Amino acid sequence: MEKITTVEQFNEIINSGKDVLVKFYAGWCPDCTRMDMFIDPIVEAYDKYVWYEANRDDLPELAEKYDVMGIPSLLIFKDGEKLAHLHSANAKSPEQVTAFLDAQA
């Protein structure tokens, strides 16, 4: 998963015309660490998305703009538009993440 480090980079990525999934996280977040332990096979299985990650503490303006109130959160974008958002309360297990992704198909 490539890391997004600037607002400009984020905007280029979500406007790329591709199906983009951005994981918002923070280094101090235990649920984010737990997600890191199970996310790799999901990234491989759901390769229709180009996966990125953004530290919400480094890019608070993006977290605010896209209603990232809890972390980890997974947001799906296409052509600059947010299509779906898996909020942190529902992103604690591989089953919850895959159910969210399956629902987008």
Biopython code that builds the backbone (N, CA, C, O; Angstrom):
import numpy as np
from Bio.PDB.StructureBuilder import StructureBuilder

atoms = [
    (1, "MET", "N", (0.847, -1.169, 0.000)),
    (1, "MET", "CA", (0.000, 0.000, 0.000)),
    (1, "MET", "C", (0.897, 1.238, 0.000)),
    (1, "MET", "O", (1.734, 1.415, 0.886)),
    (2, "GLU", "N", (0.713, 2.065, -0.981)),
    (2, "GLU", "CA", (1.524, 3.283, -1.065)),
    (2, "GLU", "C", (0.968, 4.333, -0.108)),
    (2, "GLU", "O", (-0.244, 4.466, 0.061)),
    (3, "LYS", "N", (1.876, 5.066, 0.508)),
    (3, "LYS", "CA", (1.480, 6.094, 1.471)),
    (3, "LYS", "C", (1.250, 7.432, 0.769)),
    (3, "LYS", "O", (2.045, 7.859, -0.067)),
    (4, "ILE", "N", (0.155, 8.072, 1.127)),
    (4, "ILE", "CA", (-0.144, 9.422, 0.639)),
    (4, "ILE", "C", (0.399, 10.401, 1.676)),
    (4, "ILE", "O", (0.098, 10.289, 2.864)),
    (5, "THR", "N", (1.203, 11.360, 1.217)),
    (5, "THR", "CA", (1.852, 12.264, 2.166)),
    (5, "THR", "C", (1.439, 13.730, 2.013)),
    (5, "THR", "O", (1.739, 14.548, 2.882)),
    (6, "THR", "N", (0.753, 14.066, 0.915)),
    (6, "THR", "CA", (0.333, 15.457, 0.725)),
    (6, "THR", "C", (-1.099, 15.516, 0.202)),
    (6, "THR", "O", (-1.595, 14.556, -0.388)),
    (7, "VAL", "N", (-1.749, 16.639, 0.424)),
    (7, "VAL", "CA", (-3.099, 16.856, -0.094)),
    (7, "VAL", "C", (-3.076, 16.820, -1.615)),
    (7, "VAL", "O", (-3.985, 16.274, -2.240)),
    (8, "GLU", "N", (-2.045, 17.398, -2.210)),
    (8, "GLU", "CA", (-1.935, 17.419, -3.670)),
    (8, "GLU", "C", (-1.858, 15.997, -4.223)),
    (8, "GLU", "O", (-2.524, 15.669, -5.205)),
    (9, "GLN", "N", (-1.044, 15.161, -3.588)),
    (9, "GLN", "CA", (-0.918, 13.766, -4.015)),
    (9, "GLN", "C", (-2.268, 13.049, -3.877)),
    (9, "GLN", "O", (-2.674, 12.310, -4.773)),
    (10, "PHE", "N", (-2.949, 13.269, -2.765)),
    (10, "PHE", "CA", (-4.262, 12.673, -2.535)),
    (10, "PHE", "C", (-5.228, 13.053, -3.657)),
    (10, "PHE", "O", (-5.906, 12.192, -4.219)),
    (11, "ASN", "N", (-5.287, 14.343, -3.979)),
    (11, "ASN", "CA", (-6.211, 14.808, -5.014)),
    (11, "ASN", "C", (-5.881, 14.214, -6.379)),
    (11, "ASN", "O", (-6.787, 13.863, -7.134)),
    (12, "GLU", "N", (-4.604, 14.099, -6.701)),
    (12, "GLU", "CA", (-4.211, 13.464, -7.967)),
    (12, "GLU", "C", (-4.674, 12.015, -7.994)),
    (12, "GLU", "O", (-5.201, 11.546, -9.003)),
    (13, "ILE", "N", (-4.478, 11.315, -6.899)),
    (13, "ILE", "CA", (-4.816, 9.891, -6.829)),
    (13, "ILE", "C", (-6.316, 9.670, -6.967)),
    (13, "ILE", "O", (-6.744, 8.822, -7.749)),
    (14, "ILE", "N", (-7.123, 10.424, -6.217)),
    (14, "ILE", "CA", (-8.566, 10.160, -6.267)),
    (14, "ILE", "C", (-9.192, 10.639, -7.575)),
    (14, "ILE", "O", (-10.308, 10.239, -7.905)),
    (15, "ASN", "N", (-8.495, 11.483, -8.317)),
    (15, "ASN", "CA", (-8.988, 11.951, -9.614)),
    (15, "ASN", "C", (-8.342, 11.222, -10.785)),
    (15, "ASN", "O", (-8.414, 11.689, -11.922)),
    (16, "SER", "N", (-7.713, 10.087, -10.517)),
    (16, "SER", "CA", (-6.963, 9.368, -11.548)),
    (16, "SER", "C", (-7.849, 8.581, -12.507)),
    (16, "SER", "O", (-7.366, 8.091, -13.527)),
    (17, "GLY", "N", (-9.148, 8.452, -12.194)),
    (17, "GLY", "CA", (-10.028, 7.652, -13.028)),
    (17, "GLY", "C", (-10.046, 6.188, -12.632)),
    (17, "GLY", "O", (-10.815, 5.403, -13.188)),
    (18, "LYS", "N", (-9.213, 5.815, -11.685)),
    (18, "LYS", "CA", (-9.153, 4.432, -11.210)),
    (18, "LYS", "C", (-10.038, 4.283, -9.971)),
    (18, "LYS", "O", (-10.408, 5.265, -9.327)),
    (19, "ASP", "N", (-10.364, 3.033, -9.659)),
    (19, "ASP", "CA", (-11.039, 2.728, -8.401)),
    (19, "ASP", "C", (-9.979, 2.749, -7.312)),
    (19, "ASP", "O", (-9.085, 1.903, -7.288)),
    (20, "VAL", "N", (-10.082, 3.712, -6.419)),
    (20, "VAL", "CA", (-9.053, 3.941, -5.402)),
    (20, "VAL", "C", (-9.646, 3.676, -4.028)),
    (20, "VAL", "O", (-10.765, 4.095, -3.733)),
    (21, "LEU", "N", (-8.892, 2.980, -3.196)),
    (21, "LEU", "CA", (-9.280, 2.771, -1.806)),
    (21, "LEU", "C", (-8.196, 3.384, -0.928)),
    (21, "LEU", "O", (-7.014, 3.069, -1.072)),
    (22, "VAL", "N", (-8.604, 4.254, -0.027)),
    (22, "VAL", "CA", (-7.674, 4.911, 0.883)),
    (22, "VAL", "C", (-7.993, 4.475, 2.311)),
    (22, "VAL", "O", (-9.117, 4.625, 2.792)),
    (23, "LYS", "N", (-6.985, 3.938, 2.966)),
    (23, "LYS", "CA", (-7.114, 3.576, 4.383)),
    (23, "LYS", "C", (-6.568, 4.732, 5.204)),
    (23, "LYS", "O", (-5.391, 5.074, 5.096)),
    (24, "PHE", "N", (-7.416, 5.328, 6.019)),
    (24, "PHE", "CA", (-6.975, 6.348, 6.959)),
    (24, "PHE", "C", (-6.609, 5.656, 8.265)),
    (24, "PHE", "O", (-7.347, 4.803, 8.759)),
    (25, "TYR", "N", (-5.465, 6.031, 8.815)),
    (25, "TYR", "CA", (-4.951, 5.394, 10.029)),
    (25, "TYR", "C", (-4.169, 6.414, 10.834)),
    (25, "TYR", "O", (-4.012, 7.560, 10.413)),
    (26, "ALA", "N", (-3.678, 5.995, 11.997)),
    (26, "ALA", "CA", (-2.735, 6.787, 12.799)),
    (26, "ALA", "C", (-1.775, 5.809, 13.466)),
    (26, "ALA", "O", (-2.132, 4.668, 13.759)),
    (27, "GLY", "N", (-0.553, 6.275, 13.700)),
    (27, "GLY", "CA", (0.468, 5.425, 14.290)),
    (27, "GLY", "C", (0.162, 4.973, 15.704)),
    (27, "GLY", "O", (0.653, 3.931, 16.137)),
    (28, "TRP", "N", (-0.635, 5.730, 16.425)),
    (28, "TRP", "CA", (-0.943, 5.427, 17.825)),
    (28, "TRP", "C", (-2.189, 4.553, 17.979)),
    (28, "TRP", "O", (-2.565, 4.219, 19.102)),
    (29, "CYS", "N", (-2.825, 4.183, 16.889)),
    (29, "CYS", "CA", (-4.134, 3.529, 16.898)),
    (29, "CYS", "C", (-4.014, 1.997, 16.976)),
    (29, "CYS", "O", (-3.507, 1.380, 16.039)),
    (30, "PRO", "N", (-4.469, 1.376, 18.072)),
    (30, "PRO", "CA", (-4.374, -0.088, 18.182)),
    (30, "PRO", "C", (-5.233, -0.828, 17.153)),
    (30, "PRO", "O", (-4.832, -1.886, 16.668)),
    (31, "ASP", "N", (-6.408, -0.288, 16.812)),
    (31, "ASP", "CA", (-7.230, -0.956, 15.797)),
    (31, "ASP", "C", (-6.578, -0.900, 14.414)),
    (31, "ASP", "O", (-6.769, -1.800, 13.596)),
    (32, "CYS", "N", (-5.808, 0.162, 14.157)),
    (32, "CYS", "CA", (-5.084, 0.264, 12.892)),
    (32, "CYS", "C", (-3.993, -0.804, 12.829)),
    (32, "CYS", "O", (-3.790, -1.434, 11.790)),
    (33, "THR", "N", (-3.301, -1.002, 13.936)),
    (33, "THR", "CA", (-2.267, -2.036, 14.002)),
    (33, "THR", "C", (-2.892, -3.404, 13.779)),
    (33, "THR", "O", (-2.333, -4.239, 13.067)),
    (34, "ARG", "N", (-4.042, -3.631, 14.384)),
    (34, "ARG", "CA", (-4.734, -4.913, 14.188)),
    (34, "ARG", "C", (-5.111, -5.095, 12.727)),
    (34, "ARG", "O", (-4.932, -6.184, 12.181)),
    (35, "MET", "N", (-5.630, -4.050, 12.077)),
    (35, "MET", "CA", (-5.990, -4.161, 10.663)),
    (35, "MET", "C", (-4.761, -4.494, 9.823)),
    (35, "MET", "O", (-4.842, -5.292, 8.888)),
    (36, "ASP", "N", (-3.633, -3.889, 10.151)),
    (36, "ASP", "CA", (-2.402, -4.173, 9.403)),
    (36, "ASP", "C", (-2.054, -5.655, 9.441)),
    (36, "ASP", "O", (-1.422, -6.170, 8.518)),
    (37, "MET", "N", (-2.465, -6.345, 10.508)),
    (37, "MET", "CA", (-2.146, -7.756, 10.647)),
    (37, "MET", "C", (-2.973, -8.635, 9.699)),
    (37, "MET", "O", (-2.561, -9.751, 9.387)),
    (38, "PHE", "N", (-4.140, -8.146, 9.235)),
    (38, "PHE", "CA", (-4.970, -8.986, 8.366)),
    (38, "PHE", "C", (-5.258, -8.402, 6.983)),
    (38, "PHE", "O", (-5.939, -9.047, 6.186)),
    (39, "ILE", "N", (-4.767, -7.219, 6.678)),
    (39, "ILE", "CA", (-5.205, -6.536, 5.459)),
    (39, "ILE", "C", (-4.519, -7.041, 4.182)),
    (39, "ILE", "O", (-5.125, -6.978, 3.112)),
    (40, "ASP", "N", (-3.293, -7.533, 4.256)),
    (40, "ASP", "CA", (-2.558, -7.891, 3.030)),
    (40, "ASP", "C", (-3.296, -8.883, 2.128)),
    (40, "ASP", "O", (-3.382, -8.637, 0.925)),
    (41, "PRO", "N", (-3.833, -9.992, 2.648)),
    (41, "PRO", "CA", (-4.568, -10.893, 1.755)),
    (41, "PRO", "C", (-5.817, -10.248, 1.156)),
    (41, "PRO", "O", (-6.222, -10.588, 0.044)),
    (42, "ILE", "N", (-6.419, -9.328, 1.884)),
    (42, "ILE", "CA", (-7.594, -8.623, 1.367)),
    (42, "ILE", "C", (-7.184, -7.704, 0.218)),
    (42, "ILE", "O", (-7.875, -7.631, -0.798)),
    (43, "VAL", "N", (-6.068, -7.008, 0.377)),
    (43, "VAL", "CA", (-5.556, -6.144, -0.699)),
    (43, "VAL", "C", (-5.319, -6.977, -1.958)),
    (43, "VAL", "O", (-5.675, -6.555, -3.059)),
    (44, "GLU", "N", (-4.725, -8.144, -1.801)),
    (44, "GLU", "CA", (-4.461, -9.017, -2.953)),
    (44, "GLU", "C", (-5.757, -9.507, -3.589)),
    (44, "GLU", "O", (-5.871, -9.548, -4.814)),
    (45, "ALA", "N", (-6.727, -9.876, -2.770)),
    (45, "ALA", "CA", (-7.983, -10.426, -3.286)),
    (45, "ALA", "C", (-8.844, -9.365, -3.967)),
    (45, "ALA", "O", (-9.578, -9.667, -4.908)),
    (46, "TYR", "N", (-8.753, -8.137, -3.497)),
    (46, "TYR", "CA", (-9.573, -7.051, -4.041)),
    (46, "TYR", "C", (-8.693, -6.099, -4.834)),
    (46, "TYR", "O", (-8.573, -4.913, -4.528)),
    (47, "ASP", "N", (-8.078, -6.673, -5.873)),
    (47, "ASP", "CA", (-7.108, -5.905, -6.658)),
    (47, "ASP", "C", (-7.759, -5.034, -7.725)),
    (47, "ASP", "O", (-7.059, -4.423, -8.532)),
    (48, "LYS", "N", (-9.097, -4.968, -7.741)),
    (48, "LYS", "CA", (-9.745, -3.998, -8.635)),
    (48, "LYS", "C", (-9.493, -2.575, -8.137)),
    (48, "LYS", "O", (-9.626, -1.606, -8.884)),
    (49, "TYR", "N", (-9.125, -2.474, -6.855)),
    (49, "TYR", "CA", (-8.811, -1.176, -6.261)),
    (49, "TYR", "C", (-7.312, -0.948, -6.243)),
    (49, "TYR", "O", (-6.527, -1.884, -6.089)),
    (50, "VAL", "N", (-6.928, 0.310, -6.403)),
    (50, "VAL", "CA", (-5.559, 0.712, -6.134)),
    (50, "VAL", "C", (-5.580, 1.194, -4.683)),
    (50, "VAL", "O", (-6.276, 2.153, -4.349)),
    (51, "TRP", "N", (-4.815, 0.525, -3.831)),
    (51, "TRP", "CA", (-4.864, 0.760, -2.381)),
    (51, "TRP", "C", (-3.809, 1.765, -1.957)),
    (51, "TRP", "O", (-2.658, 1.700, -2.389)),
    (52, "TYR", "N", (-4.219, 2.693, -1.106)),
    (52, "TYR", "CA", (-3.320, 3.695, -0.531)),
    (52, "TYR", "C", (-3.621, 3.816, 0.957)),
    (52, "TYR", "O", (-4.656, 3.353, 1.436)),
    (53, "GLU", "N", (-2.707, 4.441, 1.670)),
    (53, "GLU", "CA", (-2.967, 4.748, 3.070)),
    (53, "GLU", "C", (-2.552, 6.177, 3.350)),
    (53, "GLU", "O", (-1.603, 6.698, 2.763)),
    (54, "ALA", "N", (-3.289, 6.802, 4.266)),
    (54, "ALA", "CA", (-3.027, 8.191, 4.640)),
    (54, "ALA", "C", (-3.114, 8.307, 6.157)),
    (54, "ALA", "O", (-4.078, 7.846, 6.768)),
    (55, "ASN", "N", (-2.113, 8.918, 6.754)),
    (55, "ASN", "CA", (-2.108, 9.132, 8.199)),
    (55, "ASN", "C", (-2.996, 10.339, 8.495)),
    (55, "ASN", "O", (-2.701, 11.457, 8.073)),
    (56, "ARG", "N", (-4.079, 10.102, 9.220)),
    (56, "ARG", "CA", (-5.048, 11.182, 9.468)),
    (56, "ARG", "C", (-4.437, 12.296, 10.304)),
    (56, "ARG", "O", (-4.900, 13.434, 10.238)),
    (57, "ASP", "N", (-3.405, 11.993, 11.091)),
    (57, "ASP", "CA", (-2.761, 13.039, 11.886)),
    (57, "ASP", "C", (-1.870, 13.929, 11.032)),
    (57, "ASP", "O", (-1.653, 15.094, 11.365)),
    (58, "ASP", "N", (-1.349, 13.386, 9.926)),
    (58, "ASP", "CA", (-0.524, 14.175, 9.012)),
    (58, "ASP", "C", (-1.367, 14.984, 8.035)),
    (58, "ASP", "O", (-0.918, 16.008, 7.519)),
    (59, "LEU", "N", (-2.597, 14.520, 7.781)),
    (59, "LEU", "CA", (-3.476, 15.166, 6.801)),
    (59, "LEU", "C", (-4.862, 15.421, 7.414)),
    (59, "LEU", "O", (-5.867, 14.924, 6.906)),
    (60, "PRO", "N", (-4.912, 16.195, 8.503)),
    (60, "PRO", "CA", (-6.198, 16.378, 9.203)),
    (60, "PRO", "C", (-7.259, 17.050, 8.346)),
    (60, "PRO", "O", (-8.451, 16.813, 8.542)),
    (61, "GLU", "N", (-6.848, 17.879, 7.406)),
    (61, "GLU", "CA", (-7.832, 18.556, 6.567)),
    (61, "GLU", "C", (-8.579, 17.557, 5.684)),
    (61, "GLU", "O", (-9.760, 17.750, 5.393)),
    (62, "LEU", "N", (-7.896, 16.487, 5.257)),
    (62, "LEU", "CA", (-8.568, 15.461, 4.462)),
    (62, "LEU", "C", (-9.506, 14.632, 5.330)),
    (62, "LEU", "O", (-10.619, 14.304, 4.920)),
    (63, "ALA", "N", (-9.049, 14.299, 6.524)),
    (63, "ALA", "CA", (-9.894, 13.540, 7.442)),
    (63, "ALA", "C", (-11.181, 14.310, 7.722)),
    (63, "ALA", "O", (-12.266, 13.730, 7.751)),
    (64, "GLU", "N", (-11.053, 15.601, 7.926)),
    (64, "GLU", "CA", (-12.238, 16.420, 8.194)),
    (64, "GLU", "C", (-13.133, 16.518, 6.968)),
    (64, "GLU", "O", (-14.350, 16.367, 7.077)),
    (65, "LYS", "N", (-12.552, 16.767, 5.815)),
    (65, "LYS", "CA", (-13.331, 16.934, 4.580)),
    (65, "LYS", "C", (-14.145, 15.684, 4.258)),
    (65, "LYS", "O", (-15.272, 15.788, 3.774)),
    (66, "TYR", "N", (-13.581, 14.496, 4.525)),
    (66, "TYR", "CA", (-14.243, 13.252, 4.147)),
    (66, "TYR", "C", (-14.866, 12.516, 5.342)),
    (66, "TYR", "O", (-15.130, 11.316, 5.266)),
    (67, "ASP", "N", (-15.095, 13.233, 6.434)),
    (67, "ASP", "CA", (-15.803, 12.711, 7.606)),
    (67, "ASP", "C", (-15.159, 11.475, 8.213)),
    (67, "ASP", "O", (-15.850, 10.538, 8.614)),
    (68, "VAL", "N", (-13.835, 11.478, 8.279)),
    (68, "VAL", "CA", (-13.122, 10.389, 8.935)),
    (68, "VAL", "C", (-13.061, 10.731, 10.420)),
    (68, "VAL", "O", (-12.138, 11.405, 10.879)),
    (69, "MET", "N", (-14.055, 10.257, 11.156)),
    (69, "MET", "CA", (-14.156, 10.554, 12.581)),
    (69, "MET", "C", (-13.425, 9.522, 13.429)),
    (69, "MET", "O", (-12.975, 9.824, 14.534)),
    (70, "GLY", "N", (-13.310, 8.315, 12.912)),
    (70, "GLY", "CA", (-12.622, 7.242, 13.620)),
    (70, "GLY", "C", (-11.679, 6.531, 12.676)),
    (70, "GLY", "O", (-11.814, 6.604, 11.455)),
    (71, "ILE", "N", (-10.725, 5.844, 13.266)),
    (71, "ILE", "CA", (-9.750, 5.126, 12.457)),
    (71, "ILE", "C", (-9.584, 3.717, 12.994)),
    (71, "ILE", "O", (-9.761, 3.499, 14.193)),
    (72, "PRO", "N", (-9.250, 2.757, 12.150)),
    (72, "PRO", "CA", (-9.062, 2.916, 10.710)),
    (72, "PRO", "C", (-10.406, 3.102, 9.991)),
    (72, "PRO", "O", (-11.441, 2.606, 10.435)),
    (73, "SER", "N", (-10.361, 3.810, 8.899)),
    (73, "SER", "CA", (-11.505, 3.964, 8.007)),
    (73, "SER", "C", (-11.040, 3.680, 6.592)),
    (73, "SER", "O", (-9.934, 4.056, 6.203)),
    (74, "LEU", "N", (-11.887, 3.018, 5.826)),
    (74, "LEU", "CA", (-11.597, 2.740, 4.421)),
    (74, "LEU", "C", (-12.567, 3.538, 3.573)),
    (74, "LEU", "O", (-13.781, 3.453, 3.757)),
    (75, "LEU", "N", (-12.024, 4.320, 2.635)),
    (75, "LEU", "CA", (-12.839, 5.137, 1.746)),
    (75, "LEU", "C", (-12.551, 4.738, 0.312)),
    (75, "LEU", "O", (-11.396, 4.565, -0.078)),
    (76, "ILE", "N", (-13.612, 4.593, -0.468)),
    (76, "ILE", "CA", (-13.477, 4.256, -1.879)),
    (76, "ILE", "C", (-13.822, 5.492, -2.706)),
    (76, "ILE", "O", (-14.839, 6.148, -2.482)),
    (77, "PHE", "N", (-12.945, 5.791, -3.667)),
    (77, "PHE", "CA", (-13.123, 6.951, -4.547)),
    (77, "PHE", "C", (-13.079, 6.520, -6.002)),
    (77, "PHE", "O", (-12.408, 5.554, -6.365)),
    (78, "LYS", "N", (-13.803, 7.253, -6.820)),
    (78, "LYS", "CA", (-13.714, 7.112, -8.279)),
    (78, "LYS", "C", (-13.979, 8.485, -8.863)),
    (78, "LYS", "O", (-14.974, 9.129, -8.527)),
    (79, "ASP", "N", (-13.091, 8.934, -9.735)),
    (79, "ASP", "CA", (-13.234, 10.234, -10.397)),
    (79, "ASP", "C", (-13.438, 11.371, -9.397)),
    (79, "ASP", "O", (-14.231, 12.282, -9.636)),
    (80, "GLY", "N", (-12.712, 11.311, -8.269)),
    (80, "GLY", "CA", (-12.749, 12.372, -7.284)),
    (80, "GLY", "C", (-13.925, 12.331, -6.327)),
    (80, "GLY", "O", (-14.020, 13.168, -5.429)),
    (81, "GLU", "N", (-14.824, 11.369, -6.506)),
    (81, "GLU", "CA", (-16.018, 11.283, -5.667)),
    (81, "GLU", "C", (-15.889, 10.127, -4.674)),
    (81, "GLU", "O", (-15.477, 9.024, -5.034)),
    (82, "LYS", "N", (-16.248, 10.401, -3.417)),
    (82, "LYS", "CA", (-16.264, 9.339, -2.420)),
    (82, "LYS", "C", (-17.505, 8.497, -2.650)),
    (82, "LYS", "O", (-18.627, 8.997, -2.573)),
    (83, "LEU", "N", (-17.300, 7.206, -2.935)),
    (83, "LEU", "CA", (-18.408, 6.302, -3.226)),
    (83, "LEU", "C", (-18.852, 5.503, -2.009)),
    (83, "LEU", "O", (-20.027, 5.157, -1.883)),
    (84, "ALA", "N", (-17.917, 5.210, -1.116)),
    (84, "ALA", "CA", (-18.249, 4.375, 0.041)),
    (84, "ALA", "C", (-17.272, 4.660, 1.166)),
    (84, "ALA", "O", (-16.156, 5.125, 0.937)),
    (85, "HIS", "N", (-17.712, 4.373, 2.398)),
    (85, "HIS", "CA", (-16.897, 4.669, 3.580)),
    (85, "HIS", "C", (-17.175, 3.593, 4.625)),
    (85, "HIS", "O", (-18.303, 3.453, 5.097)),
    (86, "LEU", "N", (-16.157, 2.846, 4.978)),
    (86, "LEU", "CA", (-16.264, 1.878, 6.071)),
    (86, "LEU", "C", (-15.707, 2.551, 7.310)),
    (86, "LEU", "O", (-14.504, 2.787, 7.416)),
    (87, "HIS", "N", (-16.592, 2.857, 8.243)),
    (87, "HIS", "CA", (-16.202, 3.553, 9.463)),
    (87, "HIS", "C", (-15.489, 2.609, 10.421)),
    (87, "HIS", "O", (-15.667, 1.393, 10.361)),
    (88, "SER", "N", (-14.697, 3.171, 11.286)),
    (88, "SER", "CA", (-13.837, 2.408, 12.187)),
    (88, "SER", "C", (-14.586, 1.384, 13.022)),
    (88, "SER", "O", (-14.062, 0.295, 13.259)),
    (89, "ALA", "N", (-15.786, 1.695, 13.472)),
    (89, "ALA", "CA", (-16.544, 0.764, 14.320)),
    (89, "ALA", "C", (-16.854, -0.538, 13.593)),
    (89, "ALA", "O", (-17.055, -1.576, 14.222)),
    (90, "ASN", "N", (-16.893, -0.478, 12.264)),
    (90, "ASN", "CA", (-17.223, -1.649, 11.449)),
    (90, "ASN", "C", (-16.023, -2.190, 10.691)),
    (90, "ASN", "O", (-16.189, -2.949, 9.737)),
    (91, "ALA", "N", (-14.814, -1.814, 11.100)),
    (91, "ALA", "CA", (-13.597, -2.216, 10.377)),
    (91, "ALA", "C", (-12.630, -2.962, 11.292)),
    (91, "ALA", "O", (-11.414, -2.818, 11.166)),
    (92, "LYS", "N", (-13.167, -3.751, 12.205)),
    (92, "LYS", "CA", (-12.321, -4.389, 13.207)),
    (92, "LYS", "C", (-11.949, -5.830, 12.878)),
    (92, "LYS", "O", (-11.131, -6.425, 13.581)),
    (93, "SER", "N", (-12.532, -6.407, 11.820)),
    (93, "SER", "CA", (-12.215, -7.797, 11.496)),
    (93, "SER", "C", (-12.106, -7.969, 9.985)),
    (93, "SER", "O", (-12.634, -7.156, 9.226)),
    (94, "PRO", "N", (-11.425, -9.024, 9.549)),
    (94, "PRO", "CA", (-11.360, -9.289, 8.105)),
    (94, "PRO", "C", (-12.748, -9.498, 7.509)),
    (94, "PRO", "O", (-13.008, -9.100, 6.374)),
    (95, "GLU", "N", (-13.633, -10.122, 8.276)),
    (95, "GLU", "CA", (-14.991, -10.375, 7.780)),
    (95, "GLU", "C", (-15.748, -9.074, 7.537)),
    (95, "GLU", "O", (-16.468, -8.952, 6.547)),
    (96, "GLN", "N", (-15.590, -8.108, 8.429)),
    (96, "GLN", "CA", (-16.272, -6.824, 8.241)),
    (96, "GLN", "C", (-15.732, -6.097, 7.017)),
    (96, "GLN", "O", (-16.496, -5.505, 6.255)),
    (97, "VAL", "N", (-14.415, -6.141, 6.828)),
    (97, "VAL", "CA", (-13.808, -5.448, 5.679)),
    (97, "VAL", "C", (-14.233, -6.121, 4.367)),
    (97, "VAL", "O", (-14.596, -5.439, 3.409)),
    (98, "THR", "N", (-14.187, -7.441, 4.328)),
    (98, "THR", "CA", (-14.555, -8.112, 3.076)),
    (98, "THR", "C", (-16.050, -7.960, 2.784)),
    (98, "THR", "O", (-16.435, -7.847, 1.620)),
    (99, "ALA", "N", (-16.897, -7.954, 3.814)),
    (99, "ALA", "CA", (-18.333, -7.731, 3.591)),
    (99, "ALA", "C", (-18.570, -6.339, 2.996)),
    (99, "ALA", "O", (-19.389, -6.177, 2.092)),
    (100, "PHE", "N", (-17.850, -5.342, 3.508)),
    (100, "PHE", "CA", (-17.951, -3.979, 2.972)),
    (100, "PHE", "C", (-17.529, -3.957, 1.501)),
    (100, "PHE", "O", (-18.221, -3.372, 0.668)),
    (101, "LEU", "N", (-16.404, -4.589, 1.179)),
    (101, "LEU", "CA", (-15.910, -4.583, -0.192)),
    (101, "LEU", "C", (-16.839, -5.360, -1.115)),
    (101, "LEU", "O", (-17.079, -4.939, -2.246)),
    (102, "ASP", "N", (-17.363, -6.483, -0.647)),
    (102, "ASP", "CA", (-18.306, -7.261, -1.458)),
    (102, "ASP", "C", (-19.567, -6.453, -1.757)),
    (102, "ASP", "O", (-20.133, -6.564, -2.845)),
    (103, "ALA", "N", (-20.007, -5.643, -0.800)),
    (103, "ALA", "CA", (-21.212, -4.840, -0.985)),
    (103, "ALA", "C", (-21.026, -3.763, -2.047)),
    (103, "ALA", "O", (-22.008, -3.242, -2.574)),
    (104, "GLN", "N", (-19.779, -3.423, -2.367)),
    (104, "GLN", "CA", (-19.511, -2.386, -3.369)),
    (104, "GLN", "C", (-19.533, -2.932, -4.785)),
    (104, "GLN", "O", (-19.564, -2.166, -5.748)),
    (105, "ALA", "N", (-19.518, -4.258, -4.917)),
    (105, "ALA", "CA", (-19.429, -4.887, -6.258)),
    (105, "ALA", "C", (-20.709, -4.730, -7.045)),
    (105, "ALA", "O", (-20.798, -5.197, -8.181)),
]
sb = StructureBuilder()
sb.init_structure("model")
sb.init_model(0)
sb.init_chain("A")
sb.init_seg("    ")
for serial, (resi, resn, name, xyz) in enumerate(atoms, 1):
    if name == "N":
        sb.init_residue(resn, " ", resi, " ")
    sb.init_atom(name, np.array(xyz, "f"), 0.0, 1.0, " ", f" {name:<3s}", serial, name[0])
structure = sb.get_structure()
